[in-house]
Amino acid sequence: MKVIATGCALGGDLLSQAFLNSGCSVYIAPKDYILGSAVLIFMMRYFYEILEQQRDEREAFNIALNLDHDTAIFQRYSKD
């Protein structure tokens, strides 16, 4: 299971570990306050890369992360 939290400042170590310890394989969330438009463009690009470009989840995350300084707020936590 993968979880993407889009609320402000949900990318902390304690919350991410709670999800990972509960069986989640990947947890993605912004580590600070984020603009709603940055969340939208991050999510659109992330899923575009997975669905249309057939990229794996980690690669799609890195592409979406590097769109600009606002999308760079997202963090990815995983068990691997």
N, CA, C and O atoms as CSV, one atom per row, in Angstrom:
chain,resi,resn,atom,element,x,y,z
A,1,MET,N,N,0.837,-1.160,0.000
A,1,MET,CA,C,0.000,0.000,0.000
A,1,MET,C,C,0.895,1.240,0.000
A,1,MET,O,O,1.916,1.295,0.685
A,2,LYS,N,N,0.477,2.234,-0.792
A,2,LYS,CA,C,1.176,3.510,-0.842
A,2,LYS,C,C,0.216,4.591,-0.363
A,2,LYS,O,O,-0.970,4.568,-0.693
A,3,VAL,N,N,0.732,5.538,0.416
A,3,VAL,CA,C,-0.076,6.638,0.924
A,3,VAL,C,C,0.552,7.946,0.482
A,3,VAL,O,O,1.759,8.149,0.617
A,4,ILE,N,N,-0.287,8.836,-0.050
A,4,ILE,CA,C,0.152,10.186,-0.387
A,4,ILE,C,C,-0.696,11.142,0.435
A,4,ILE,O,O,-1.905,11.244,0.227
A,5,ALA,N,N,-0.068,11.838,1.364
A,5,ALA,CA,C,-0.748,12.830,2.187
A,5,ALA,C,C,-0.445,14.201,1.603
A,5,ALA,O,O,0.719,14.539,1.391
A,6,THR,N,N,-1.468,14.988,1.343
A,6,THR,CA,C,-1.248,16.268,0.671
A,6,THR,C,C,-1.424,17.473,1.592
A,6,THR,O,O,-1.315,18.612,1.140
A,7,GLY,N,N,-1.689,17.242,2.853
A,7,GLY,CA,C,-1.830,18.350,3.797
A,7,GLY,C,C,-0.476,18.942,4.164
A,7,GLY,O,O,0.560,18.289,4.044
A,8,CYS,N,N,-0.507,20.167,4.605
A,8,CYS,CA,C,0.720,20.857,4.980
A,8,CYS,C,C,1.452,20.150,6.115
A,8,CYS,O,O,0.841,19.708,7.087
A,9,ALA,N,N,2.759,20.053,5.975
A,9,ALA,CA,C,3.671,19.587,7.026
A,9,ALA,C,C,3.370,18.175,7.531
A,9,ALA,O,O,3.579,17.890,8.710
A,10,LEU,N,N,2.886,17.292,6.667
A,10,LEU,CA,C,2.633,15.904,7.064
A,10,LEU,C,C,3.812,14.985,6.769
A,10,LEU,O,O,3.712,13.774,6.964
A,11,GLY,N,N,4.920,15.539,6.305
A,11,GLY,CA,C,6.074,14.737,5.946
A,11,GLY,C,C,7.111,14.609,7.036
A,11,GLY,O,O,8.307,14.712,6.763
A,12,GLY,N,N,6.690,14.390,8.240
A,12,GLY,CA,C,7.640,14.238,9.340
A,12,GLY,C,C,8.007,12.796,9.602
A,12,GLY,O,O,7.328,11.876,9.147
A,13,ASP,N,N,9.081,12.606,10.335
A,13,ASP,CA,C,9.569,11.259,10.627
A,13,ASP,C,C,8.596,10.430,11.454
A,13,ASP,O,O,8.412,9.246,11.173
A,14,LEU,N,N,7.969,11.022,12.466
A,14,LEU,CA,C,7.069,10.256,13.332
A,14,LEU,C,C,5.846,9.757,12.574
A,14,LEU,O,O,5.475,8.589,12.692
A,15,LEU,N,N,5.222,10.629,11.800
A,15,LEU,CA,C,4.033,10.229,11.051
A,15,LEU,C,C,4.374,9.224,9.961
A,15,LEU,O,O,3.653,8.247,9.759
A,16,SER,N,N,5.463,9.465,9.268
A,16,SER,CA,C,5.854,8.525,8.208
A,16,SER,C,C,6.166,7.146,8.791
A,16,SER,O,O,5.790,6.131,8.205
A,17,GLN,N,N,6.837,7.099,9.916
A,17,GLN,CA,C,7.151,5.815,10.547
A,17,GLN,C,C,5.890,5.094,11.012
A,17,GLN,O,O,5.819,3.866,10.958
A,18,ALA,N,N,4.911,5.843,11.462
A,18,ALA,CA,C,3.645,5.229,11.875
A,18,ALA,C,C,2.993,4.525,10.689
A,18,ALA,O,O,2.492,3.410,10.835
A,19,PHE,N,N,2.991,5.155,9.525
A,19,PHE,CA,C,2.431,4.525,8.327
A,19,PHE,C,C,3.265,3.325,7.896
A,19,PHE,O,O,2.719,2.266,7.590
A,20,LEU,N,N,4.581,3.486,7.872
A,20,LEU,CA,C,5.445,2.384,7.442
A,20,LEU,C,C,5.352,1.198,8.397
A,20,LEU,O,O,5.381,0.048,7.959
A,21,ASN,N,N,5.243,1.461,9.681
A,21,ASN,CA,C,5.117,0.388,10.671
A,21,ASN,C,C,3.761,-0.302,10.620
A,21,ASN,O,O,3.599,-1.404,11.144
A,22,SER,N,N,2.790,0.347,9.990
A,22,SER,CA,C,1.442,-0.226,9.887
A,22,SER,C,C,1.221,-0.967,8.574
A,22,SER,O,O,0.092,-1.339,8.254
A,23,GLY,N,N,2.284,-1.183,7.817
A,23,GLY,CA,C,2.167,-1.963,6.592
A,23,GLY,C,C,2.248,-1.178,5.299
A,23,GLY,O,O,2.194,-1.766,4.218
A,24,CYS,N,N,2.372,0.112,5.383
A,24,CYS,CA,C,2.499,0.941,4.194
A,24,CYS,C,C,3.914,0.763,3.627
A,24,CYS,O,O,4.892,0.774,4.374
A,25,SER,N,N,4.015,0.602,2.313
A,25,SER,CA,C,5.345,0.438,1.708
A,25,SER,C,C,5.977,1.772,1.321
A,25,SER,O,O,7.201,1.901,1.319
A,26,VAL,N,N,5.144,2.770,0.992
A,26,VAL,CA,C,5.628,4.099,0.610
A,26,VAL,C,C,4.697,5.140,1.216
A,26,VAL,O,O,3.474,5.002,1.171
A,27,TYR,N,N,5.291,6.178,1.781
A,27,TYR,CA,C,4.542,7.311,2.320
A,27,TYR,C,C,5.137,8.578,1.719
A,27,TYR,O,O,6.338,8.818,1.839
A,28,ILE,N,N,4.300,9.390,1.072
A,28,ILE,CA,C,4.735,10.627,0.433
A,28,ILE,C,C,3.930,11.770,1.025
A,28,ILE,O,O,2.705,11.691,1.114
A,29,ALA,N,N,4.621,12.844,1.433
A,29,ALA,CA,C,3.940,13.999,2.017
A,29,ALA,C,C,4.865,15.213,1.992
A,29,ALA,O,O,6.087,15.062,1.973
A,30,PRO,N,N,4.285,16.420,1.992
A,30,PRO,CA,C,5.116,17.624,2.076
A,30,PRO,C,C,5.669,17.794,3.488
A,30,PRO,O,O,4.970,17.566,4.476
A,31,LYS,N,N,6.923,18.196,3.563
A,31,LYS,CA,C,7.572,18.338,4.869
A,31,LYS,C,C,7.334,19.706,5.503
A,31,LYS,O,O,7.736,19.937,6.643
A,32,ASP,N,N,6.688,20.612,4.778
A,32,ASP,CA,C,6.455,21.961,5.279
A,32,ASP,C,C,5.124,22.459,4.710
A,32,ASP,O,O,4.396,21.699,4.071
A,33,TYR,N,N,4.818,23.704,4.938
A,33,TYR,CA,C,3.606,24.292,4.384
A,33,TYR,C,C,3.777,24.419,2.877
A,33,TYR,O,O,4.833,24.829,2.396
A,34,ILE,N,N,2.721,24.062,2.129
A,34,ILE,CA,C,2.825,23.995,0.675
A,34,ILE,C,C,1.609,24.654,0.041
A,34,ILE,O,O,0.502,24.588,0.575
A,35,LEU,N,N,1.824,25.279,-1.085
A,35,LEU,CA,C,0.735,25.897,-1.840
A,35,LEU,C,C,-0.170,24.812,-2.424
A,35,LEU,O,O,0.309,23.770,-2.871
A,36,GLY,N,N,-1.462,25.062,-2.415
A,36,GLY,CA,C,-2.402,24.109,-3.007
A,36,GLY,C,C,-2.109,23.848,-4.468
A,36,GLY,O,O,-2.262,22.718,-4.933
A,37,SER,N,N,-1.691,24.864,-5.204
A,37,SER,CA,C,-1.377,24.678,-6.619
A,37,SER,C,C,-0.141,23.803,-6.807
A,37,SER,O,O,-0.041,23.084,-7.801
A,38,ALA,N,N,0.797,23.854,-5.871
A,38,ALA,CA,C,1.985,22.996,-5.962
A,38,ALA,C,C,1.608,21.538,-5.706
A,38,ALA,O,O,2.158,20.634,-6.334
A,39,VAL,N,N,0.672,21.310,-4.785
A,39,VAL,CA,C,0.182,19.948,-4.542
A,39,VAL,C,C,-0.471,19.418,-5.808
A,39,VAL,O,O,-0.214,18.285,-6.215
A,40,LEU,N,N,-1.312,20.228,-6.428
A,40,LEU,CA,C,-2.013,19.809,-7.638
A,40,LEU,C,C,-1.035,19.442,-8.755
A,40,LEU,O,O,-1.176,18.386,-9.371
A,41,ILE,N,N,-0.058,20.288,-9.020
A,41,ILE,CA,C,0.873,20.011,-10.114
A,41,ILE,C,C,1.771,18.822,-9.788
A,41,ILE,O,O,2.118,18.047,-10.679
A,42,PHE,N,N,2.152,18.670,-8.518
A,42,PHE,CA,C,2.938,17.503,-8.118
A,42,PHE,C,C,2.154,16.220,-8.385
A,42,PHE,O,O,2.672,15.284,-8.994
A,43,MET,N,N,0.906,16.181,-7.929
A,43,MET,CA,C,0.080,14.985,-8.090
A,43,MET,C,C,-0.190,14.677,-9.560
A,43,MET,O,O,-0.136,13.520,-9.977
A,44,MET,N,N,-0.477,15.704,-10.334
A,44,MET,CA,C,-0.732,15.488,-11.761
A,44,MET,C,C,0.495,14.907,-12.451
A,44,MET,O,O,0.385,13.956,-13.225
A,45,ARG,N,N,1.648,15.471,-12.175
A,45,ARG,CA,C,2.868,14.985,-12.829
A,45,ARG,C,C,3.245,13.597,-12.337
A,45,ARG,O,O,3.668,12.757,-13.131
A,46,TYR,N,N,3.101,13.347,-11.058
A,46,TYR,CA,C,3.413,12.047,-10.473
A,46,TYR,C,C,2.589,10.945,-11.149
A,46,TYR,O,O,3.134,9.938,-11.600
A,47,PHE,N,N,1.276,11.150,-11.211
A,47,PHE,CA,C,0.429,10.117,-11.810
A,47,PHE,C,C,0.554,10.060,-13.322
A,47,PHE,O,O,0.386,8.989,-13.907
A,48,TYR,N,N,0.843,11.177,-13.972
A,48,TYR,CA,C,1.102,11.166,-15.410
A,48,TYR,C,C,2.302,10.281,-15.718
A,48,TYR,O,O,2.259,9.471,-16.644
A,49,GLU,N,N,3.358,10.431,-14.952
A,49,GLU,CA,C,4.567,9.634,-15.192
A,49,GLU,C,C,4.310,8.137,-14.970
A,49,GLU,O,O,4.835,7.299,-15.703
A,50,ILE,N,N,3.511,7.812,-13.969
A,50,ILE,CA,C,3.209,6.400,-13.704
A,50,ILE,C,C,2.272,5.834,-14.763
A,50,ILE,O,O,2.542,4.775,-15.331
A,51,LEU,N,N,1.175,6.532,-15.030
A,51,LEU,CA,C,0.131,5.994,-15.894
A,51,LEU,C,C,0.435,6.108,-17.384
A,51,LEU,O,O,0.184,5.170,-18.140
A,52,GLU,N,N,0.962,7.229,-17.804
A,52,GLU,CA,C,1.168,7.451,-19.233
A,52,GLU,C,C,2.586,7.146,-19.711
A,52,GLU,O,O,2.782,6.720,-20.850
A,53,GLN,N,N,3.559,7.360,-18.854
A,53,GLN,CA,C,4.950,7.137,-19.254
A,53,GLN,C,C,5.489,5.801,-18.746
A,53,GLN,O,O,6.635,5.447,-19.021
A,54,GLN,N,N,4.668,5.064,-18.009
A,54,GLN,CA,C,5.027,3.731,-17.514
A,54,GLN,C,C,6.291,3.732,-16.651
A,54,GLN,O,O,7.071,2.780,-16.677
A,55,ARG,N,N,6.480,4.794,-15.899
A,55,ARG,CA,C,7.642,4.877,-15.009
A,55,ARG,C,C,7.321,4.207,-13.683
A,55,ARG,O,O,6.160,4.118,-13.284
A,56,ASP,N,N,8.355,3.738,-13.009
A,56,ASP,CA,C,8.095,3.169,-11.685
A,56,ASP,C,C,7.837,4.311,-10.698
A,56,ASP,O,O,8.108,5.476,-10.989
A,57,GLU,N,N,7.315,3.955,-9.541
A,57,GLU,CA,C,6.865,4.945,-8.564
A,57,GLU,C,C,7.989,5.866,-8.115
A,57,GLU,O,O,7.779,7.074,-8.005
A,58,ARG,N,N,9.148,5.340,-7.857
A,58,ARG,CA,C,10.270,6.151,-7.378
A,58,ARG,C,C,10.728,7.153,-8.444
A,58,ARG,O,O,11.017,8.309,-8.133
A,59,GLU,N,N,10.790,6.712,-9.675
A,59,GLU,CA,C,11.189,7.608,-10.757
A,59,GLU,C,C,10.140,8.703,-10.975
A,59,GLU,O,O,10.490,9.865,-11.183
A,60,ALA,N,N,8.874,8.341,-10.929
A,60,ALA,CA,C,7.797,9.329,-11.065
A,60,ALA,C,C,7.867,10.364,-9.946
A,60,ALA,O,O,7.668,11.555,-10.184
A,61,PHE,N,N,8.149,9.909,-8.729
A,61,PHE,CA,C,8.293,10.829,-7.605
A,61,PHE,C,C,9.419,11.822,-7.864
A,61,PHE,O,O,9.242,13.024,-7.664
A,62,ASN,N,N,10.560,11.340,-8.301
A,62,ASN,CA,C,11.708,12.224,-8.535
A,62,ASN,C,C,11.434,13.246,-9.626
A,62,ASN,O,O,11.876,14.391,-9.525
A,63,ILE,N,N,10.720,12.854,-10.652
A,63,ILE,CA,C,10.368,13.806,-11.715
A,63,ILE,C,C,9.434,14.871,-11.182
A,63,ILE,O,O,9.656,16.060,-11.411
A,64,ALA,N,N,8.384,14.461,-10.468
A,64,ALA,CA,C,7.421,15.415,-9.911
A,64,ALA,C,C,8.078,16.309,-8.860
A,64,ALA,O,O,7.752,17.491,-8.757
A,65,LEU,N,N,8.975,15.761,-8.105
A,65,LEU,CA,C,9.673,16.505,-7.055
A,65,LEU,C,C,10.489,17.658,-7.630
A,65,LEU,O,O,10.584,18.723,-7.020
A,66,ASN,N,N,11.063,17.447,-8.775
A,66,ASN,CA,C,11.997,18.420,-9.351
A,66,ASN,C,C,11.357,19.423,-10.303
A,66,ASN,O,O,12.058,20.038,-11.106
A,67,LEU,N,N,10.053,19.598,-10.230
A,67,LEU,CA,C,9.405,20.590,-11.097
A,67,LEU,C,C,9.800,22.012,-10.727
A,67,LEU,O,O,10.105,22.822,-11.602
A,68,ASP,N,N,9.798,22.316,-9.440
A,68,ASP,CA,C,10.216,23.643,-8.973
A,68,ASP,C,C,10.477,23.598,-7.468
A,68,ASP,O,O,10.418,22.529,-6.859
A,69,HIS,N,N,10.765,24.751,-6.867
A,69,HIS,CA,C,11.099,24.766,-5.438
A,69,HIS,C,C,9.896,24.446,-4.554
A,69,HIS,O,O,10.076,23.997,-3.422
A,70,ASP,N,N,8.673,24.666,-5.043
A,70,ASP,CA,C,7.493,24.339,-4.243
A,70,ASP,C,C,7.229,22.836,-4.200
A,70,ASP,O,O,6.924,22.295,-3.138
A,71,THR,N,N,7.342,22.163,-5.329
A,71,THR,CA,C,7.118,20.707,-5.335
A,71,THR,C,C,8.258,19.973,-4.644
A,71,THR,O,O,8.092,18.826,-4.230
A,72,ALA,N,N,9.398,20.608,-4.515
A,72,ALA,CA,C,10.547,19.990,-3.836
A,72,ALA,C,C,10.316,19.825,-2.335
A,72,ALA,O,O,11.152,19.238,-1.647
A,73,ILE,N,N,9.201,20.330,-1.821
A,73,ILE,CA,C,8.865,20.197,-0.402
A,73,ILE,C,C,8.441,18.767,-0.066
A,73,ILE,O,O,8.506,18.358,1.093
A,74,PHE,N,N,8.008,18.007,-1.074
A,74,PHE,CA,C,7.553,16.640,-0.816
A,74,PHE,C,C,8.707,15.737,-0.394
A,74,PHE,O,O,9.832,15.876,-0.874
A,75,GLN,N,N,8.412,14.823,0.500
A,75,GLN,CA,C,9.345,13.807,0.976
A,75,GLN,C,C,8.778,12.433,0.627
A,75,GLN,O,O,7.561,12.251,0.591
A,76,ARG,N,N,9.632,11.497,0.378
A,76,ARG,CA,C,9.226,10.114,0.127
A,76,ARG,C,C,9.902,9.229,1.166
A,76,ARG,O,O,11.124,9.243,1.312
A,77,TYR,N,N,9.105,8.472,1.873
A,77,TYR,CA,C,9.608,7.524,2.873
A,77,TYR,C,C,9.227,6.129,2.411
A,77,TYR,O,O,8.126,5.917,1.904
A,78,SER,N,N,10.132,5.180,2.586
A,78,SER,CA,C,9.816,3.806,2.204
A,78,SER,C,C,10.585,2.835,3.076
A,78,SER,O,O,11.508,3.210,3.800
A,79,LYS,N,N,10.186,1.591,2.989
A,79,LYS,CA,C,10.853,0.550,3.762
A,79,LYS,C,C,12.164,0.129,3.129
A,79,LYS,O,O,13.010,-0.461,3.801
A,80,ASP,N,N,12.350,0.421,1.848
A,80,ASP,CA,C,13.592,0.027,1.155
A,80,ASP,C,C,14.604,1.126,1.104
A,80,ASP,O,O,15.690,0.940,0.555
